[in-house]
């Protein structure tokens, strides 16, 4: 009978010590080397021995020493979710929780741990770079990456550190693995839809122009309008609701005519609807409004928001898959995922 009883005690009532590989080997009646090989992937371990070791691990309550395993395998079993934003944006933007949740679920299926890192200031980036290159995690998923942070990304790339970006990393498009929702194609689809519903003067509230999403959605808008594009119908935003409201006030103050607005994300679009109503414009009667993301905020406006749906669960899973490939020594990979038009009352 095993000496290991209830949590924290032995069967004889004395304090319980931490079970070891030797204890597992003794209970399973196999060698210590067999247990070690089982714990490191099961290579050259028979089915019968594997079953015995599994049973012994359960009965002894043995837990793998993650640090010791890391020393042996050069792996930590952890992956960083690196957000190039402030805590305000982390908790204020509904997209980030969706991505974090999806990544955590995908990593959990692989038995890996998620480490959340924020870096949106030069000092933060330096500390984060040192942490990542210090061997604390096996790789990193880069989210909401701004072009002015490319120095840190280049240093990680030069060091051979495995990274996958969410969105195309500006300036390093051909060097870093990435997964993107089809920002360009989605923008064209939204503008095409607005035009097909009879709107002829379509304004645009941009995303930040140091991110691939902001750049590519603006480019899609411009290309779909072609010769009908007008600079006076474009106002800049930074994805926040406050910037969407300010951009709409700017468009109204210019006194240019428009009968539709495409905002580069849902938060700005919903804020724009509120400003239009404040100015006495009806939605969608006077002005149709479309967004991008299909985040939870799209359902909070009145009317509810027509938008382009990003499949956040698929994006998260694909980012984890590509990162696993990079950690295992695989080649750089890229993937663009289709987005879907969701029609609601705003357009």
N, C-alpha and C positions, 0 to 999 in steps of 0.2 A: 504493500500500500504506500502511496506517495506521502512524504512528510509535509506536503503543501496543502493546507486546509483553507479555512475562510480567509477573506481579505485581511491582511495585516498580521495573521497569526499562523503558527504551525499547529498540527493536530495535537501536539503535546502541550499547547498553551503558551509556549515561549514565543518571543517576537519573531516574526517571519523575516528571513533575509531575501534579497532579490534573487530569483531563480537564474541560473546560468545555463550556458550551452551544455556543460557537463551534466547538469541535472536532467535536461531534455534527453541527452544521449542515454543516460542511465535508465530513464523511464521507458524510452522507445527501444532499448536494447540494441542500439546501433552505435557506431563509432562517433567520436566528436567531429571528425572530418566529414562524415555523412550529414550531420546536422548543419555544419557550416556550409556545405555545398547546397543543401536544400534552401537555406536562408538567402543564398546569393544566386538564386534563379533555378535551382533544381537540376542543374546539368549533372549527368552521370549518377543520378539517384534513381533507384528502381521504384516502381509504383508501390510495391509493398513497403519499402522503407519510407517513402513519402507519406503514406497513410499513417505509419507508426509515429513519425515525427510530428505530423499534424495533431494527432491525438495527444502526444506528450506535451506539446506546446499549450494545448487547451487545459490539460490537467495540472500542469505546473504553474500556469499563469505567466509563462515567459514572455517578455517584451523585448523586441529588437532594440539594441543600443544604436540609435540613428547616427550618433557621432562616430562610433566605431565603424559602422558600415560605410559611412561617408569616407573615412580614411582609407578603407580598403578598396572602394569602388570609384573614388573621386566624384561621387554624387552626393547631394544633400537631400534629395527628395522634395525640394522646395522650388517654387517658381515665383518671381516677382510680377505683380501687376503694377506697372509704373505709369502714374497719371501725371501728365505735364500741366497740372492745373492747381488752383488753390483749394483749400477745404470748403470754401464757400461754393465753388463750382461743383465739387464732389457731391455735396448734399443738396445743391439746388438744381442740378441738371438731371432729369429723370433717366437719361440714357446710361449714365455711368453705373447706377445700381443694377440695371439690366445686364450690362456687360460683365460686371463683377460676379453677379449671381451665376451667369452662364459659364464663366471661366471656372469658378469654384466647383460647380457641378462636374464639369468635364475633367478637372484635375482630380477630384475625389474618386472618379471612376478609375483613375490610374494610380491611386494610392499616394497622391502628391499633395503637398501643402501650399496654400496661397499666402504670399506676403505682399501686403499693400504698401506702396511707397508713393509719396507725393513730392514733386520737384518742379517748382515754377519760378524759382529765383536762382541766380548764379551760385550762391553759397549752397543752396539745397542740392543743386545739380552736382557740385563737386563732391559733397558728402555721399550722395547717392551713387555716383560713379565709383568712389572708393569702396562702398559697401558691396556693390555688384561684383567688382573685380577682386574683392577679398575672399571670394569662394563661399559666400553665405547662401547663394542660390545657384541653381543649375542654368537658369536662363531668365529672360524677362519679356513680358508682353508690354509694348509701348502704346499708350492710349492718349488721344488728343494731343498729338505731337506737333509742336510749333517749330517753324523753320529756324527761329533764332536760337534754338537749343541744339542745332546740328553738331556743335563742337563735341558735346558729350556723346552723342550718337556715333560720331566718327571715332572717338577714342574707344568706345566699346567694340566697334567693328574692327578696328586695327588690332585690338587685343584678342580677337577671335571669340568674343563672348556671344553666345547664341541669343538672338533677339528676333522678335516678330512684331511688326507695327500694325496697329489698327488704322487703316487708311494709308495712303501712299506717303512715305516720308520724303518731304520736299528736299531736293538737293541730293538725296541718296536713293532715288527710285530704283536704280539698277544695281544697288549693292546690298540692300537689306530686304529680308523676306517681309511680305506684307499681305494683309487681307483687307479688302475694301468692299463696302457696299458701292454699287455703281452710281457714284455721285453725278457724274457727267450725264449718263443716260437717263437717270432719274429726273434731273433738272429739265432735260429736253422733253421728257414725257409729260411733266407737269405743265410746262408752257404750251405744249401741243394740245393738251386737254383743255386748257383755258381758252386757247384760240378756237378750238372746235366748238366750244359752247358759246361762241359769238363775241368774245372779248378781243378787242383790237389794240388796246393800249395797256400793256402789262408792265407794271413796275416790279422792281426786285430789291429786297433787303438782303444784303450779302452776309455771309459768315466771315470770320476773320481771314484775312488774306495771307496769313502766314501758316495756314493749315490747308491740307489738300482738299478737304471737304468744302471749305469756303471758296477756294480757287476754282475747283472743278464744277461746282454748282453754278457759279457765275459764268464760267465758260459755256456750260450747257445752255444756260439762259440766252447768252449772246448768240450762240450759233443757231439756236432754234428760231430766234427772231430774224437773223440775217440782216438784210438791209433795213429792217424796221427797228433795229436797236437804237436807243437814244440814251446818252449819258445822263440826261436830266431825270430819267426814270429810275436811276440806281441810287440807293442810299446805303451806307455801310453800317453793319452791325457786328456784334462779337458773340452771337449765340445766346446772350442773356436776354431776359424779358425786358429789362430796362433799355437795352440798346434797340430792341425792336420797336418799343414805344417811341423812343427818340427819333429813330429813322422814319417812322410814319409821320410824326409831327414835322420833320424836315421836308418830306415829300409834299405834305399839305401846304406848308409855308411857301414852297416854290410856285404854287399855283399852276402846276402842270396838270393836264387832264390825264386821268388813268381810270380804267374800269376793272382792273384786276391787279392783284399783288401776289407775287410768289416770294415767300420768305424762306431763307435757307435752313431754318429749323422750326419746329412747332412752337417753341417758347416765344420766339419773335413773332410768329404769325398770330398767336393768340393775343399777344400784347398789341399788335397792329389792329386787330379787330376791335379791341376796347377803345383805341384812339379814334378809329373811324366812327364808331358810334358816338363818342364824345363830340366829334365834329359834325354830327348830324347826317352822316353817310350810312345808309343801310347796307347790310351784308346778308345775302349776296346781291340784293337788288341793285344798288349803285356800284358796289365794288365786290367782286369775287376774290376770295383769299385762299391760297394754297400753301401748305407747309412741307416739311420734310422730316421724317423719322417714324411717325405714328407712335409717339410716346404717350404716356398716360395723360399728359396735359392736353392732348388733342381733343379729349372728350369733355374738357372743362369749359370750353367757350360756348357761347350761344350766338349763332348756331355752332354745332360741332364741326371740327376742322377736316376739310379734305386735305389729304397729305400723301406722301410717298412712304410706304412701309419698309423699314429696314428689318431684316430677319436677325435680331440680335442673338438669339440662341444659336443659329447656324454660324454666325460670325464668330462667336465665342469658341464654339467647338472647333472650327477650322483654324483659328489662331493657335489653340492648344495643340492641335494635330501637327501643324507646321513647325511649332516650336519643338515638339518632341523629336521630329525629324532632324532639326538642326542640332539639338543636344546629342543625338546619336551619330552626328557626323555627316548627315545628309546635305544635299546641295541647297542653295538658296531657292525659294519657291514664292510665287505670287498667285493671288486668286482674287477675282472680281465677282461679287455675288449680286444677282439681279434684285432690284427693288420693285415694289408693287404699288400701283395707284389705288388708294382707298377713297372712294367718293362719299362725302357726307354733305351737310347742309351749307357749308360756307362757300361752295363753288360747284 
